[in-house]
Amino acid sequence: MPKAFDRNRFDLVLPDLNDSIVLERNSPVLHLVQRIDEEAHRFAITYHRKLRDKQTLASPLDDIPGIGPKRKRALLKTFGSLDGIRQASIEQIIAVPGITHKLAEELKNLL
């Protein structure tokens, strides 16, 4: 800890200034800066969690035109997994509500 360290002040460093801005610990300006910092941090964490969740829940079915969330859910409910869909015949895939013959063939080709 440097000799000049003072717990009653907070030095705010800005990139375009050579000197830092000194804020007292009980200053309303310091509390505002801290709230802005906390909000920016919360926003960044929420954004990264959302990205991570999307990547975790991503599926090759999402890339197939004509397969939306409802059809994806129906296919996975019927066959259990992507491997189950891959092993299913076109006739079995057509039996899933909302899946046409053309879509079943495209699904088999792309998986």
N, C-alpha and C positions, 0 to 999 in steps of 0.2 A: 504494500500500500504506500503510495507516494506521500511525502510529508505534507503537501498542500491539499490532500484529500479532505473534503468537507461534506459530511453527510446531510447538511442542511441546504445544499444547493444541487442543482442538476444542470449539467452543461449540454446544451442542444447544439449539435454540430451539423451545419448545412454545407453541401458540396461547393457552393459558389462563394462562401465567406471564408476568410482566413482565420478569423476569431470565432469562437463559439459563443452562443447566446446563453447567458447564465440565468436560470430560473430558480427561484426559491422553492423549496419542497412543498410549502403550503400555498403556492401561487395557483390561482384559478387557471391561468394559462397553462401551467404544467399539467394540471388535471385534464384539461381539454386535449393537449398533445397526447397524453397517455390513453385517453378514450379513443382518439383517432387511431393510434397505434394498435390498440386492442381490437378495434373494429376491422382494420385492414388485415390483421392476423387471422381473425375469425373468418373473414371473407376468403382468404387464401386457403385456409384449412378446408372449408366447406367445398370450395372449387376442386381441390385435389382429391378429396374423398369422393366427390361425384365422378371425377374422371376414373379413379381407381375402381369404383363400383361398376361403371359402364364396361371397363376392360374385363373385369371379373365375370360379368354376366354376358359377355359377347359370345356369339355362337356363329358357326358357318351358315346356319339357317337365316341369319339376319342379312346375309349378302345375296340371297336368292330373291329375284323379283317375284312378287305375288305372294310371298310368305311374310305376313305381318305378325303381330303379337298373338292374335287369336289362333291363327293356323299353326304357328310355332308351338303354342301351348297345347293345342289339340294333338299335334304330331308327337310331342314329347310325352303327353299323358298316355297316348295309345301305345307307343313303342318303347317308352322308358328312357331312351338315350339316342344319341346320333348313331351309335353302332346298331341299335335296334332298327332304326330307319334304314340304314344301309343294307341290312340283311333282309328287310321286308321286300316282298314282290310289289310290282306296280299295282296289282289288283288289291293287295292289302292296303296300300297307301291311298288308293281311290276310295276305299271304304271309310276313310276318315272324313267327317263332315267338312265341306268347304273345299275339298281337294278335287280338282278336275283331272282328267286323264292327261291332258297336256302338261299341267303343273306337276303331276306325279312323275312323268317322264323327265322333265327338266330337273326335278329334285334328284332323281336317281343319277342323272348325268353329271350334275354338279357336286354330288357327294361322293 
